[in-house]
Amino acid sequence: MGLFGRAERKAGLSLSSGSLRYIELEGRAGDLSVARSGEVSIEGTAIEQEMISDTRSLEDHLMTLKGFIGGSWAPGTVLGMPSREVLMRIVEMPSMEKEDAREALKWDFEKYFPFPYSEAVFDLSPVDTPGESDPGTARFLVAAARLRVVENLLDIAKRAGLVVGAIEPLNVPLYRCVKGPMAQGPITGTMVVYVGRTSSQIIVGFGDNGILYRTLLVGGKERPGSDGPFAAVSREVASTFTYLASQFRELRVDEVVLCGDYAGDRELTESVSEVSAAPVLVSDPWSAWGIKGAPEEREGWEPTLGLAVRDLA
């Protein structure tokens, strides 16, 4: 699924609580290598709780990252917005083409989103869901953001010398990256659990389509409580299974895939396995996409890689 435009080059820049990450790939699908990559930790209030909170600070951090990677960005870089700046909704509509659905949604926009159509930018994509489909209806995943947030972000990017090819909410490329370059075998239900330093993501999808997106304001940097370092994340995984059982009864989760900064932590695997009815796996996006030259710190790059391989998926 692609949102908010098209990209021309294989480069991605992710904006998230805790860090900014940039990666530039060269080569072709199945034979990719890292041309440049860089990461800067976010200090202060540039991005808090997966929302942009200080545009000046964000611009300063972008300039720091730009200098770290050699003073320039790849043209057409795909930019990943903090996940809580974008609302994701599954909207059921009469069966119609994508452009017709986009036009029709204008009239019911405020039924699904808490801001008017005139103050929004949105995109949509048809999604497949398990079970027998009604030929008279179609389901679309709609991503919408406030227009002023996107305009401010593009202004910051311009001042930092960044030519943006597309913008996506970070949880969309995250799911894309984890699912890999092509579907193999039967269509499966997948729960992706990304644990970052200060926040986490849970995404549930069917095949290539993400259906449920959740952002958790808890990560692995601070591990409060005496019931285990990842207990809060595991509780949210369990509650997601409960929600699916009541709202998406025909969707079976065949696998839980762990990723993010703590993907290789044995305690995370054990904690999630205790509440999961499906096998728990650990993501290795570098091998899945055939990318050589991964950074020394390999964990946590899934959203950024998903942005860079957007046109290869």
C-alpha positions in Angstrom: 0.0 0.0 0.0 1.4 3.5 -0.9 0.2 6.7 0.7 0.6 10.4 -0.2 2.5 10.2 -3.5 5.1 8.2 -5.3 8.8 7.8 -4.8 11.6 7.5 -7.4 14.7 6.5 -5.4 15.3 3.8 -2.9 15.9 5.9 0.1 13.9 6.2 3.3 13.9 8.6 6.3 11.9 7.7 9.4 10.9 10.2 12.1 10.1 8.5 15.3 10.3 9.1 19.1 13.9 8.4 20.1 15.7 8.6 16.8 15.8 9.6 13.1 17.0 7.0 10.7 18.0 7.3 7.1 19.0 4.6 4.6 19.8 4.7 0.9 19.8 1.5 -1.1 21.4 0.7 -4.5 20.9 -2.3 -6.8 17.8 -4.1 -7.8 15.2 -6.3 -6.0 16.9 -9.3 -4.5 20.4 -7.8 -4.9 20.4 -4.6 -2.8 23.2 -3.0 -0.8 23.4 -0.1 1.6 24.9 3.0 -0.1 24.5 5.2 2.9 22.9 5.1 6.3 22.7 7.1 9.5 21.0 7.5 12.7 20.7 10.3 15.3 19.2 10.1 18.7 16.5 12.6 19.4 17.0 14.6 22.5 14.6 17.2 23.9 11.1 17.6 22.5 11.4 17.2 18.7 9.1 14.1 18.7 7.3 12.9 21.8 4.9 10.0 22.1 5.1 9.5 18.3 3.9 13.1 17.5 5.9 16.1 16.3 6.1 18.5 19.2 8.9 20.9 18.4 9.5 21.7 14.7 12.7 23.8 15.3 14.3 21.0 17.2 13.2 18.5 14.5 14.8 20.6 11.8 18.1 20.8 13.9 18.2 17.1 14.2 17.6 16.6 10.5 20.5 18.9 9.7 22.7 16.9 12.1 21.7 13.7 10.3 22.3 15.3 6.9 25.8 16.2 8.0 26.4 12.7 9.3 25.6 11.0 6.0 27.7 13.3 3.9 25.7 16.6 3.5 23.0 15.5 1.0 19.9 13.4 0.7 18.9 11.1 -2.2 16.3 12.8 -4.4 12.8 11.4 -4.0 13.4 10.2 -0.4 10.3 8.6 1.1 9.5 10.2 4.5 7.9 8.4 7.4 5.7 10.4 9.7 5.3 9.6 13.4 2.5 7.1 13.7 0.2 9.1 15.9 0.1 12.0 13.4 -1.9 9.8 11.1 -5.2 8.1 11.7 -5.9 4.7 10.1 -9.5 3.4 9.5 -11.0 0.5 7.7 -14.0 1.9 5.7 -16.6 -0.2 4.1 -18.2 1.2 1.0 -20.2 0.0 -2.0 -18.0 -1.8 -4.5 -16.2 0.9 -6.7 -12.9 1.9 -8.1 -10.3 3.5 -5.9 -10.6 7.0 -7.4 -14.4 6.8 -7.1 -14.1 5.8 -3.5 -11.8 8.7 -2.8 -14.3 11.1 -4.2 -17.2 9.4 -2.3 -15.4 9.6 1.0 -15.4 13.4 0.9 -19.0 13.4 1.8 -18.7 11.1 4.8 -15.2 12.0 5.9 -16.2 13.4 9.3 -18.0 10.2 10.1 -14.6 8.5 10.4 -12.2 11.2 11.3 -12.2 14.0 14.0 -11.4 16.8 11.7 -13.1 18.1 8.5 -12.2 17.1 5.0 -11.1 20.7 4.2 -8.4 20.4 6.8 -7.2 17.0 5.9 -4.9 15.1 3.5 -5.7 11.4 3.0 -5.1 8.4 0.8 -6.8 5.0 0.6 -6.1 1.5 -0.7 -8.4 -1.5 -1.1 -7.8 -4.3 1.4 -8.6 -7.9 1.4 -10.1 -9.4 4.6 -10.6 -13.1 5.5 -13.9 -14.8 4.9 -16.3 -14.6 2.1 -16.6 -11.1 0.6 -19.8 -9.4 -0.4 -19.5 -8.6 -4.1 -21.5 -5.5 -3.6 -19.2 -4.0 -1.0 -15.5 -3.1 -0.7 -13.2 -2.3 2.2 -10.6 0.4 2.0 -7.8 1.3 4.4 -7.9 5.0 4.8 -5.0 7.0 6.2 -5.7 10.7 7.1 -3.6 13.5 8.6 -4.2 17.1 9.4 -3.2 19.2 6.4 -1.3 21.7 8.5 0.9 18.9 10.0 1.8 17.6 6.6 2.5 21.2 5.3 4.7 22.0 8.3 6.6 18.7 7.8 7.2 19.5 4.1 8.4 23.0 5.1 10.9 21.5 7.5 12.1 19.0 4.9 12.5 21.8 2.4 14.6 23.9 4.7 16.8 20.8 5.4 17.3 20.4 1.7 15.2 17.2 1.4 13.3 16.5 -1.8 10.4 14.3 -0.6 9.1 11.7 -3.0 6.3 10.5 -0.8 5.1 10.5 2.8 3.8 7.5 4.7 2.8 6.8 8.3 5.6 4.7 9.8 3.5 1.7 10.7 2.6 1.1 7.0 6.2 0.6 5.8 6.9 -1.3 9.0 4.4 -4.0 8.0 5.6 -3.9 4.4 9.1 -4.6 5.4 8.3 -7.5 7.8 6.1 -9.2 5.3 9.0 -9.3 2.8 9.2 -8.7 -1.0 6.6 -11.2 -2.1 4.0 -13.4 -0.6 4.9 -17.1 -0.7 2.5 -20.0 0.0 -1.0 -19.5 1.4 -2.2 -16.1 2.6 -1.5 -15.8 6.3 -2.6 -13.7 9.2 0.3 -11.9 10.8 0.7 -9.9 14.0 3.8 -7.6 13.9 5.1 -6.5 17.3 7.7 -3.7 17.0 9.3 -2.7 20.3 11.2 0.6 20.2 13.0 2.5 22.8 10.2 4.7 24.0 7.1 3.4 22.0 5.9 0.2 20.3 3.7 -0.8 17.4 1.3 -3.7 17.0 0.0 -4.3 13.5 -2.3 -7.1 12.4 -2.7 -7.9 8.8 -4.0 -10.5 6.3 -1.5 -11.3 3.6 -0.1 -8.0 2.3 -2.8 -5.9 3.9 -2.5 -4.3 7.3 -5.9 -4.2 9.0 -5.4 -3.1 12.6 -2.8 -0.6 13.6 -2.0 0.3 17.3 0.7 2.5 18.8 1.8 1.8 22.4 3.4 4.5 24.4 5.7 2.1 26.1 9.0 0.7 24.8 12.1 -1.0 26.1 14.2 2.0 27.2 12.4 2.3 30.5 11.1 -1.0 31.9 8.9 -0.2 34.9 7.4 -2.8 37.2 8.5 -6.0 38.7 6.6 -8.4 36.5 9.1 -8.5 33.7 10.8 -6.0 31.4 8.3 -6.4 28.6 5.2 -7.2 30.6 3.3 -4.1 29.4 3.9 -5.0 25.7 2.8 -8.6 26.3 -0.4 -7.4 28.0 -1.2 -5.3 24.9 -0.5 -8.3 22.7 -2.9 -10.4 24.7 -5.6 -7.6 24.6 -5.1 -7.4 20.8 -5.8 -11.2 20.5 -9.0 -10.6 22.6 -10.1 -7.7 20.4 -9.5 -9.7 17.2 -11.6 -12.6 18.6 -14.6 -10.2 19.1 -14.2 -7.9 16.0 -12.5 -10.0 13.4 -13.6 -13.5 14.1 -12.7 -14.8 10.7 -9.1 -13.6 11.0 -6.7 -16.2 12.3 -3.2 -15.1 13.4 -0.8 -17.6 12.0 2.4 -16.0 13.2 3.6 -13.2 15.6 6.7 -11.5 14.3 8.9 -9.6 16.7 11.0 -6.7 15.4 12.4 -3.3 16.5 15.2 -2.3 18.8 14.7 -5.3 21.2 13.8 -8.0 18.6 16.7 -10.2 19.6 16.1 -10.0 23.4 15.3 -13.4 24.7 13.1 -12.0 27.5 10.9 -10.3 24.9 10.4 -13.6 23.0 9.6 -15.4 26.1 7.2 -12.8 27.4 5.2 -12.6 24.1 5.2 -16.4 23.7 3.4 -16.7 27.0 0.4 -14.8 25.7 0.4 -15.8 22.1 -1.6 -18.6 20.5 0.6 -18.5 17.4 4.3 -19.2 16.9 6.5 -16.3 17.7 9.3 -15.4 15.2 12.0 -12.8 15.0 12.3 -10.6 12.0 15.4 -10.4 9.8 14.6 -7.9 7.2 18.2 -7.7 5.8 18.1 -11.3 4.8 14.4 -11.3 3.7 15.1 -8.4 1.2 18.6 -9.5 0.2 20.3 -6.4 1.5 24.0 -6.4 2.0 26.0 -3.9 4.2 23.6 -3.6 7.2 24.7 -1.1 9.9 26.5 -2.5 12.9 23.4 -2.1 14.9 20.9 -4.1 12.8 17.8 -3.9 15.0 15.1 -1.4 14.7 15.4 -0.5 11.0 12.2 -2.1 9.7 10.2 1.1 9.2 13.1 2.9 7.5 13.8 -0.1 5.2 10.0 -0.4 4.4 10.1 3.2 3.2 13.2 2.6 1.0 11.8 -0.6 -0.6 8.4 1.0 -1.2 8.5 0.6 -5.0 9.9 -2.9 -4.8 7.2 -4.5 -2.7 
